[in-house]
């Protein structure tokens, strides 16, 4: 939950929200003032040391943080911060937060008092760097960053719901009636499912019903989502009953309950969508070339249970197509499931997508290694004993996999960086159904379905045409011996370079040189004195012998 001061500002902001602003907020990209972002950050920083919430987030981030590459001060660089937060939000909430990709821009030259929500993470990082004098972020800083971003996302949910109240002209003072709350929530959810542009069609209570009909076509589980929200409300109401005054009858739903429900909706919706993702994965795995994490285009297009059967051009663009076997393209299961095609824009800040099944594997490795890199033999031992959702453990790694791990280590002074492209590619070979194939930067440009259509004037859908499906209908390779090996691209890309170890080694070397110089400066006068003394003694002996 957001901190009390942050929620107070949210409530103040909501209280002065006008109808014109509400319509604007629903139909356009959300903007947030830099002042509000800075105030939210300062709130979290002020209570960070004693905050139980920050302590929990630190504990959740600790294993990954310990294994991430650090700068000379032992802190995280910007690329590592974005990488860590991206993984944290995906694993915890199913959020793919805009602005956390390594290619995110900078706002240092922006003079505007407001920023669009998907640039808030970049602006936040700039604030942190200014506070820390560009030394990088530590574990607590990372936890505060995560908490602040969660506060901003939560506040947007509250504002959007309030905007629906305003547009529908529903009273919303004090304890709101349950009927009005349900109407506002349904209008809010329908616009989320269809897309925020549909909010222009939300004009009154009657318009909700037509929007919901469209939402059910887009999202089969729409009614289940409404039921889940209502069940969550009843559960919270029951759990909080011991804290309420039994002599005071509640007429509707309180602002605190609405706030808590919006928190649950934003933070737990990802777990609901993961059920659909698991079903889709099971179907793909059933049709795969055994043990490859790939489904032939023939079987992919033959699956009539799947409503999403995108064109080859779109699959290629999002990096979900393997064309290494000429004439027989195949869909890469983990790349397809984690692509924007399977995402639902849930906020101006994030989309909810399928969970990253590779996270459990990589997270387990990080917990055991607790360093940015590892000895290849140690890694092979860990991975052979690490199960996944579709692979049991212990298992035996192939000679080819073991050799490739040694090859990666040979490029990095005998150690394998855990957060590099080559190791992630190696994990894809070890866990082809869970870990996506990491394409070289710049070779793909993943976009959503809507963005793809906007990029091409000659199409109005991303789905494959009947002619395209027929073209690939006979493209399945029955004899597995005719399939080539999984592709391997010998290109390394690191999240960041680990510099702490190098600094320590250089420091030890310098310390050794200083010690040697000190010893020599002390020893040389003794050597000279001994030489003089010995020389005088020898001269004396020579003189005696000559007499």
Buried (B, 14 or more C-beta within 10 A) or exposed (E): BBBEBBBEBBBEBBEEBEEEBBBBBBBBEBBBEBEBBBBBBBBBBEBBEEBEBBBEBBEBBBBBBBBBBBBEBEBBBBBBBBBBBBBBBBBBBBBBBBBBEBEBEEBEEBEEEBBBBBBBBBBBBBBBBEBBEEBBBBBBBBBBBBBBBBBBBBBBBBBBBBBBBBBBEBEBEEBBBEEBBBBBBBBBBBBBBBBBEBBEBBEEBEBBEEBBEBBBEBBEBBEEBBEBBBEBBEEBBEEEEEEEEEEEEEEBBBBEBBBBBBBBBBBBBBEBBBEBBBEBBEBBBEBBBEEBBBBBBBBBBBBEEBEEBBBBBBBBBBBBBBBBBEEBBBBBBBBBBBBBBBBBBBBBBBBBBBBBBBBBBBBBBBBBBEBBBBBBEBBBBBBBEBBBBBBEEEEEBEEEBBEBBEBBBEBBEEBBBBBBBBBBBBBBBBBBBBBBBBBEEEEBEBBBBEEBBEEEEEBEEBBBEEEBBEBBEEBBBEEEEEBEEBBBEEEBEBBBEBBBBEBEEEEEEEEEEEEEEEEEEEEEEEEEEEEEEEEEEEEEEEEEEEE
